[in-house]
Amino acid sequence: EDYRQSTVPQYLVSWKKEREVLAQGEGDGWHNSLDDLWTSVLSHFDRRNLLSETTLEYLDADPFVLFGIDDPVTQQALRKLQKFPCLVCMESVPNFDEWAQYLRIDSLDPEMKWLVQAFAETELPKPWTCYKGVGSIVCYIHSDNGRVTWKHPFYDYFRQLRDFCQEAHMQGRHEEVMKVRVNRLLWTYEATRVETDASQDPLICPEYLARLADIFGYDIKVSGCIVRNLKAQLKIFARSYREHQDVDMTDVVNCAETLQRDVEKYAEMQDHWISRVNEEARFDLTLLANGELQCVNCGMIALCFCLECKDYLCLKCYGSLHTKGSRAQHAPFQLVPCALCENKPAKLHCTFTDKSLCHKCYAMDHIKQLPSDGKENQPRRIDYLQQYNRYADFARDRNSKRRGGSSLPQLDMGAVEQDYEAVLSNDWHPFYDARGVKFYHNFVTGERMRQSPRKPPNEADAGAERDGEVVDAEELLDGDGASGTGYYTSQGSQMRGFLGTASDKLRQTQPLALDGYDALETSPKARTMAATSPDMRALRAPHRKHQPFEVNPL
């Protein structure tokens, strides 16, 4: 009943290379009958003249005798294989499938994949060593007494662990498997710490957090939001393991529930920030350009959208409502009215008469009035999407200079989603190495750096405000007696409500005027001096006389 345990022997013949299989049968080329297989192989050699007549006569014999299968030593080994499994290594190092077959585990089973990986990564205890023997079978030798066996020194342990995990998964006791894996994780760290105490990394490190996340069924590269609680839970497990040499089942259950709650909260927050907030900031340009929206003031067809009021208005109402006060500084997005009907948005621009018209007026009236050569000119379609992006950029720049930032609706939501992702990003996380020095690790790319990735340096001016920087609220509120949490982005962030007065403090930050030794420039640039002092233009560099070809001949 073990996985892949064959009931009858199978045979395969390869030529020159192990992958060049001759006389392939069904599937991957294995045959149940060696006599039939060898007959087809000899026919293959005879048809293609690959071997001489003498060689073919020598090979035309009983394959069991020819290949030594009926030899007493071979038969003894075959009988041994029926009772004891062995690790077959076709390459220089056994691969994952070969380890899974040795442990009688399906290599495609996701719940048992960790066990096969742990078995493959387990180092042999001293004084055991291994080598690749006859038939590509891995043999283990005890260097003290010279004993040789096919059995891995830890095979019984992993076989019992396999049976326990399979039974627990069948009965739905997944928490017990998690507990065993957490105990193995802490036991591995303790064993490694004893051997390499001087250079051992702390328990709270990226490697063990990634392994702990895998134990509870999460990919830390995807679910970076659970890193903080993984650190806390790993400390709880370590304390319990130090005191009782075992992990409490209650802690395992609480950890699973906490991580699941974190993932659900993060997904809900992403859905709100990226989807719902963006939908609130959108406006339907297609309906506006098609003349399907009405003015909120008079009920006529809307031909204008105010980027700050977020209202659809006709041109007359917009002009009357935005003439005084702060509304006079609003940036409107206006459609081009039809030159004939004047109440519908123009969709086509006539290149012959230089008029903008809607589809109905162009097809029913305007084209009939054109001469024959004018009808051959194709009208140009008015691209309102490009016009809107240009208007929105203009309004954003002007409002940013006036108020220090503004949130405007975007049709192309890629940039806005990047801003949200910058706040919600969970790629970089702080850790401490064995010397107690803080560093930041990126689980997605595997990068490490000493400087905080949330504070990119500004090489131009050390005191200038850094664009796009994500600043911790604790840094903003430090020393002010305020309190609050969250992040702030200096480019159109939606999280100003989290910071309160701290955002005003950030807006007031200006580049510092440096002078003296700390100044970025100790002297004016050459082009400035040449412009202010015309006499400086006549200066030339001294002529060099140390090169042989530059010395004047005597």
Disulfide bonds with the S-S distance in Angstrom:
none
